[in-house]
Structures are given as C-alpha cells and as structure tokens.
Amino acid sequence: MTTADPRLDALQTPALILDEYRMTRNIRRLASHIASKGSSLRPHLKTVKSTDIARRLLTDGTGPATVSTLTEAEVFAEMGVKDIIYAVGITPQKLERVAAIRAKGCDLTVLLDSAEQAQAVAGFSQRSGQAIPALIELDCDGHRSGVAPGDPVLIGIGRILHEGAAELRGVLTHAGESYEVAGEDAHAWLAELERQAAVGSANMLRDAGLPCPVVSIGSTPTAHAVEDLDGVTEVRAGVYAFFDLVQAGIGVCGIDDIALSVLTTVIGHQRDKGWVITDAGWMAMSRDRGTAGQAVDQGYGAVCDEVGQPIEDLIVIKTNQEHGIIARRPGNDAPLPDLPVGSRLRILPNHACAPAAQFQAYNVLPPVPGAPLRTWPRFGGW
Ligand SMILES: Cc1ncc(COP(=O)(O)O)c(C=O)c1O
C-alpha cells in the first residue's frame, strides 16, 4: 500500500507536481554558491516557463535572465524582466520580434556564431536604426554550436557586429558535455574549460580593439562545481531549480532534491509479467531516456509513492502514448508492492524540462505541511 496525500485526491492524472520546499532549497543553493564566488547568476527560464517561478528565481523579478525561445522572452519581458539573453542562435526571420521586445523596454540580447548571422543582425540594426546587441557563442567542449576557442573567425564576426550598426556585447559558452560525466571534480574541470574558453576569447576580442563587456558561462553541473570565476561576468543554469534523475545520476544533486514529479494512477496489472500499468505514458513523461547511459538506468522514470518516497528498484520500463509500464529494475526479483487499481504514484523524470513541457500547470505542494495545493500556470510554444 502506498502512503497517501489527501491534497492530491482531487487531481485528475497524469498531473505535474512541484515540491516548493525542494525548489526553494535548490534555488538558494546555487545562488549562494555563485555569490560566494563573487559573480552573478543569470537563471535560464526555459525549464520553468512560468512567471510564478521566474519571480522566485530572479533576485528582484527584473532579471538578468536567459531564455531559449522568443515566446519566453515575450512572456518574461511582459512580466517586467528587463535584461534577457535569447541563448539559441538567431535567424534573420526572428529579428522583427527581437526588435519588438526591445521596443517595450527589455534589453534583449541575441546569440550567434557565424559571419552570416552577424551580417543579418548588423543589416537589420542598420535598417531599423536600433543597435541589436549580440553575443558570440563559443564551443568550449564540442557539444553543439559555437566558434572554437582560438579560431580567428571570432574576430571577423566581432568586427561585422562592432563596425556595422549592431552592438558586440560579448561571448557566451555552455558546457553541455558536463551532463556526460559524473562527479564534482569532473564538473569543476569542465567549468574551468568553460571559463578559459570564454575569458581567452574575450581577451582575443579586446586585443583586436573590440569591446567584450559580457563573459557568460554555465550549465547546471558546472555552475555547482565552479571554483574560479576570474574574468567571468555571469553564470547561467536552468534545470537546477527542479533537478532530475540525470542530475542525480551525475552527482549534482540527491534523489531527494528532485522537486518535480508526475502524479499517476494505477490502471491495471499484468501480474505474470511483473507489470503495473499506469496512466502516465510518454505524453506525460516524454520519451526522454537521459539516464540510459548512466551507472543507474532509471528507464523512463523512477517510481515513488504518493508522498514522493522512492520505492526501491521500481521504474517505468516502457511507455506508450497514455500507458506507463512499471516493473522492478532488472536483477531485482522482489515481489511487486501491493498497488491496486486507483493507487496513486509519483514518477521522478529523467530530464525535468521534457515532462514539464507536457503540462499546462504546476500543482504546487507548498512548503507548509498540509497547506492546500496551489496552481501555477506554465506556457509553451516558440
Ligand atoms: C545556452 C545555455 N545556457 C544555459 C543552459 C542551462 O543549463 P542547464 O540546463 O544545465 O541548467 C542551457 C541549457 O541547455 C543552454 O543551452
């Protein structure tokens, strides 16, 4: 039998549950670490996509912030955030929207890593009569996009922006490969590589007579492990507010730091197969298998009872659109717990961003025991 939380009784499932106490603890943990290093945090709001949570992440609600879509930029600018980096490479078709957000009083900065993009931004700035600020993206670890550190193309891009009508704001890098390694030492090393790539490139620009006021680095693993922020002006991270099984698997948090879960109801059994079937399939959990390559493979999510207490070696092994199939982890032959039809469970996600995106609202468990649930809307779209 699972332990019940009567506050969840009225919810239809699947439903997204947010533990506010854990979230607040996670937010404070990183804020105080970065403050202790004498730098400032620019939270990435792509995970939360919620104004209620953005207000809790941003020191005074006005920024600075990072976003991954222009819809996020529009919503958070409307909320009063005044300083935003749109941290996905810019395209010419998006510049009108960027200008419209800036016209409302939000200092929105774009990101690019090629001469073509720089020309588009400089050309648009010229035509519109307003200098769009841009950061040059650096690829510090081969993860994704960005100019390789030391590549002279950096100076060429910087000149197109600075000598054109745009504004060269600085450099930005994201150590996405930090998700692939475990342990604080490995993350600290990647944080130092992030720092060296960003500071070295900033100095290259300055040595060429170009401005570089912003030197921006960060990912959740490296932000928590970073030791030296010399030359860096800000650190970005996003998933740290919620954490997830991927972050637990690489040692950035514990399972009991994960603030986000999906509430599901048992809808049936295949007892001969050792399966429990629930109503949280991939439409609720997403198909993210982020822990597949980690030391502990959590399937499509780790199963907890209704109050969020993990049930040993119970994971979601399969998902169909609206069915989740729960079983013991391979190697554990213990009998399944008694989970009659109608029982409630909570599933911890591999990657918080993906299941969160399936829902229109957070059902928030307040930090005060027994206090009623609250509902915080979230948005999607691009
Ligand atoms: C450019 C950029 N900065 C910061 C982050 C935040 O990193 P994390 O998701 O590890 O919190 C991301 C995440 O994808 C990113 O793409």
The ligand as a MOL file (V3000), in Angstrom:
LIG
                    3D

  0  0  0     0  0            999 V3000
M  V30 BEGIN CTAB
M  V30 COUNTS 16 16 0 0 0
M  V30 BEGIN ATOM
M  V30 1 C 22.9970 28.2830 -23.7390 0
M  V30 2 C 22.5600 27.6140 -22.4870 0
M  V30 3 N 22.8680 28.1720 -21.3020 0
M  V30 4 C 22.4960 27.6150 -20.1330 0
M  V30 5 C 21.7830 26.4340 -20.1030 0
M  V30 6 C 21.3520 25.8870 -18.7940 0
M  V30 7 O 21.9610 24.6870 -18.4960 0
M  V30 8 P 21.2390 23.5510 -17.6390 0
M  V30 9 O 20.1200 23.0170 -18.4880 0
M  V30 10 O 22.3350 22.5640 -17.4270 0
M  V30 11 O 20.7530 24.1570 -16.4120 0
M  V30 12 C 21.4580 25.8170 -21.3290 0
M  V30 13 C 20.7310 24.5480 -21.3510 0
M  V30 14 O 20.5080 23.9230 -22.3470 0
M  V30 15 C 21.8510 26.4210 -22.5350 0
M  V30 16 O 21.5370 25.8790 -23.7320 0
M  V30 END ATOM
M  V30 BEGIN BOND
M  V30 1 1 1 2
M  V30 2 1 2 3
M  V30 3 2 2 15
M  V30 4 2 3 4
M  V30 5 1 4 5
M  V30 6 1 5 6
M  V30 7 2 5 12
M  V30 8 1 6 7
M  V30 9 1 7 8
M  V30 10 2 8 9
M  V30 11 1 8 10
M  V30 12 1 8 11
M  V30 13 1 12 13
M  V30 14 1 12 15
M  V30 15 2 13 14
M  V30 16 1 15 16
M  V30 END BOND
M  V30 END CTAB
M  END
